[in-house]
């Protein structure tokens, strides 16, 4: 694929050439995606410098869309494909057209992805498809983020004497697991699996026995010999500190996956780490 490089000024770029990579380089550039793009054209956009805008004019139809955490491919109704690398660095303007002076609505990448039908936003891993045959117009909206959590949980006090699988039900549940401030499980050195944990409705509460204050997940993960891992195969696994016999407990949430960079940070489900004196 050939490349077309622009200068460091503010460029208004209308991609139309087949098998072409458009690079705005320096400057704040606007890429206008319009009906001027011929059928079955393959276009790539790369621009890592400046504050750049992808402008989607009113009335174009995106037949399919594919999103990753930092790239997108938009296929227009005429079969043209526009691939945007570093998509999370762009601003997206719907129903705007700089050539006619029309001002649209501007969105971040996350907002644009949500408006295109992936209500959870860009996937942390892999790819997801947006709504098919999506028409860009001035009614483009982004779903409001809900911070609602269930008002009432059914409390499930975990109390085991061997490796155990606990099956979640279809009602909101608060799974409470006791652990010492030293990171050693108070439930014994057993593997406890909470199968069917619903990240939208359920809650995990780690009860700090003898604690004087609540902790964040990052603070908890910083306790010596505590390890938290998360992946698409095993889900989220909390490895507690070993006891005096060098045995340690594990708490497992299958199918609950979140990217952990340095310490345990929860964004898609609810976890509280509460000192027992603060427990309601």
C-alpha positions in Angstrom: 0.0 0.0 0.0 1.4 3.4 -1.1 1.6 6.3 1.3 0.5 9.9 0.8 2.2 12.2 3.3 1.0 15.7 4.2 2.8 18.7 5.6 2.9 19.9 9.2 0.1 22.4 8.8 -3.6 21.9 9.4 -4.7 19.8 6.5 -8.3 19.0 5.3 -7.9 15.5 3.9 -10.5 13.8 1.8 -9.3 10.2 1.3 -10.4 8.7 -2.1 -7.5 6.8 -3.6 -7.5 3.0 -3.5 -4.8 1.1 -1.8 -3.4 4.3 -0.1 -2.2 5.1 3.4 -2.9 8.7 4.4 -0.5 10.2 6.9 -1.2 13.7 8.2 2.1 13.9 10.1 2.4 17.1 12.2 -0.4 19.5 12.7 -4.1 19.2 13.6 -5.7 17.4 10.6 -9.2 16.7 9.6 -10.0 13.5 7.6 -13.3 13.8 5.9 -15.1 10.4 5.2 -17.7 11.0 2.6 -19.6 9.6 -0.3 -16.8 10.7 -2.6 -14.9 7.5 -1.8 -15.3 5.1 -4.8 -16.7 1.6 -4.4 -14.4 -1.1 -3.0 -11.7 1.3 -2.1 -9.2 0.3 0.6 -7.9 3.2 2.6 -5.7 3.4 5.7 -5.3 6.4 8.0 -2.3 6.9 10.3 -1.7 10.1 12.2 0.1 10.1 15.6 0.9 13.8 15.8 -1.4 16.7 16.7 -5.1 16.7 17.6 -6.8 15.0 14.6 -10.4 14.5 13.7 -12.2 11.8 11.7 -15.2 13.6 10.2 -18.1 11.4 9.1 -20.5 13.4 7.0 -24.2 13.2 7.4 -25.9 10.4 5.5 -23.2 7.9 4.9 -23.9 4.3 5.8 -21.4 2.1 7.6 -22.4 -1.4 6.7 -20.0 -3.1 9.1 -17.6 -1.8 11.8 -14.9 -3.6 13.6 -13.3 -2.2 16.8 -10.3 -3.1 18.9 -8.9 -1.0 21.8 -6.8 1.1 19.5 -7.9 0.5 15.9 -11.1 0.4 13.8 -12.2 -0.7 10.4 -15.2 0.9 8.9 -16.8 -0.6 5.8 -19.1 1.7 3.9 -22.2 0.6 2.1 -20.4 0.7 -1.3 -17.8 -1.8 0.0 -15.0 0.7 0.7 -12.9 -0.1 3.8 -11.3 2.6 5.9 -8.8 1.3 8.5 -7.8 3.7 11.2 -4.7 2.8 13.2 -4.2 4.5 16.5 -7.9 5.1 16.5 -8.0 5.9 20.2 -6.0 9.0 19.5 -8.5 10.6 17.2 -11.6 12.7 17.8 -14.7 11.6 15.9 -17.1 14.2 14.5 -20.5 12.8 13.3 -22.6 14.8 10.7 -19.8 17.4 10.3 -18.5 18.5 6.9 -15.7 21.1 6.8 -16.2 21.5 3.0 -19.7 22.9 3.5 -19.2 24.5 6.9 -21.5 22.0 8.7 -20.5 21.5 12.3 -21.2 18.1 13.8 -20.9 16.6 17.3 -17.5 15.5 18.5 -16.8 12.3 20.5 -13.8 10.5 22.0 -13.0 7.1 20.6 -14.7 5.4 23.5 -17.8 7.4 23.0 -17.8 6.8 19.3 -17.5 3.0 19.8 -20.4 3.1 22.3 -22.5 5.1 19.9 -21.8 2.6 17.1 -23.4 -0.1 19.2 -20.8 -1.5 21.5 -22.2 -0.1 24.8 -19.3 -1.3 26.9 -16.9 0.7 24.8 -13.7 -0.5 23.1 -12.8 -4.1 24.0 -9.8 -4.5 26.3 -8.6 -7.4 24.1 -9.7 -8.9 20.8 -12.3 -7.2 18.6 -16.0 -6.5 18.5 -18.4 -5.6 15.8 -20.6 -2.5 15.9 -24.2 -2.2 14.7 -24.6 -3.2 11.0 -25.9 -0.8 8.4 -25.4 2.2 10.7 -26.4 5.5 9.2 -24.5 8.6 10.3 -26.9 11.5 11.1 -27.4 14.2 13.6 -29.3 11.9 16.0 -26.0 10.0 16.8 -26.1 9.5 20.5 -23.9 7.8 23.1 -25.6 5.7 25.8 -25.3 7.3 29.2 -23.0 5.4 31.6 -25.0 3.8 34.4 -23.5 3.8 37.8 -26.5 1.9 39.2 -25.8 -1.0 41.4 -28.4 -3.3 43.1 -29.9 -1.7 46.2 -30.2 -5.1 48.0 -27.8 -8.0 47.8 -28.4 -11.5 49.1 -25.4 -11.9 51.4 -23.4 -15.1 50.9 -20.9 -15.7 53.7 -18.3 -18.1 52.4 -17.4 -20.8 54.9 -15.6 -23.8 53.6 -13.6 -26.8 54.8 -12.3 -28.1 51.5 -11.9 -27.0 47.9 -15.4 -25.7 47.0 -17.4 -24.4 44.0 -20.2 -22.0 44.9 -22.8 -21.5 42.3 -24.2 -18.0 42.0 -27.9 -17.5 41.5 -29.9 -15.1 39.3 -30.4 -12.6 42.1 -27.8 -10.0 43.1 -25.4 -11.5 45.6 -22.7 -10.2 47.9 -20.0 -12.9 48.3 -18.1 -12.3 51.5 -14.7 -13.8 52.0 -12.7 -13.3 55.2 -9.0 -12.5 55.1 -6.5 -11.3 57.7 -4.6 -8.0 57.4 -1.5 -10.1 56.7 -3.2 -11.4 53.5 -3.7 -14.9 54.9 -7.2 -16.4 54.3 -9.4 -16.9 57.3 -11.4 -19.5 55.2 -8.5 -22.0 55.2 -6.0 -23.0 52.5 -8.6 -24.0 50.0 -9.6 -23.1 46.4 -13.0 -21.4 46.3 -14.6 -20.9 42.9 -17.6 -18.7 42.5 -19.2 -20.0 39.4 -21.6 -17.8 37.5 -20.5 -14.6 39.2 -22.4 -11.8 37.4 -20.2 -8.8 37.0 -23.2 -6.5 36.5 -25.2 -7.6 39.5 -23.0 -9.4 42.0 -20.4 -8.1 44.4 -17.3 -9.5 46.0 -16.5 -8.3 49.5 -13.2 -9.2 51.1 -13.6 -8.8 54.8 -10.4 -7.7 56.6 -10.5 -9.4 60.0 -8.8 -7.1 62.5 -8.5 -4.2 60.0 -9.0 -0.6 61.1 -9.7 0.9 57.7 -11.0 -0.2 54.3 -8.6 -0.8 51.4 -8.6 -0.2 47.7 -8.0 -3.2 45.4 -4.5 -1.7 44.6 -3.7 -1.4 48.3 -4.9 -5.0 48.9 -2.8 -6.3 46.0 0.3 -4.6 47.6 0.1 -6.7 50.7 3.1 -9.0 50.8 2.6 -12.4 49.1 -0.8 -11.4 47.7 -1.1 -12.0 43.9 -4.0 -11.3 41.6 -4.1 -12.6 38.0 -6.7 -12.3 35.3 -6.9 -13.9 31.9 -9.3 -15.2 29.3 -8.8 -18.8 30.3 -8.8 -18.9 34.1 -10.7 -15.7 34.8 -9.6 -13.7 37.9 -7.7 -15.5 40.6 -6.7 -14.1 44.0 -3.8 -15.9 45.6 -3.7 -15.3 49.3 -0.5 -15.2 51.4 0.7 -18.6 52.7 -0.1 -19.6 56.2 2.3 -21.0 58.8 2.3 -24.3 57.0 3.2 -22.6 53.8 -0.2 -23.4 52.3 -2.3 -20.7 50.7 -5.8 -20.2 49.6 -7.2 -19.2 46.2 -10.4 -17.4 45.2 -11.4 -17.8 41.6 -14.0 -15.9 39.5 -14.2 -17.8 36.2 -14.9 -15.8 33.0 -14.2 -12.5 34.8 -11.3 -11.0 32.9 -9.6 -7.7 33.3 -6.3 -6.4 32.3 -3.9 -6.0 35.2 -0.9 -3.8 34.5 0.8 -3.1 37.9 -1.8 -3.7 40.6 -5.3 -5.0 40.8 -7.7 -2.3 39.4 -11.3 -3.3 39.0 -13.4 -1.5 36.4 -16.1 -3.9 35.1 -17.4 -5.4 38.4 -17.8 -4.5 42.0 -15.3 -5.4 44.7 -15.1 -3.9 48.2 -12.3 -4.6 50.8 -13.8 -3.7 54.1 -12.4 -3.8 57.6 -14.7 -6.0 59.7 -15.4 -3.0 62.1 -17.0 -1.2 59.1 -19.0 -4.1 57.9 -22.8 -3.5 57.8 
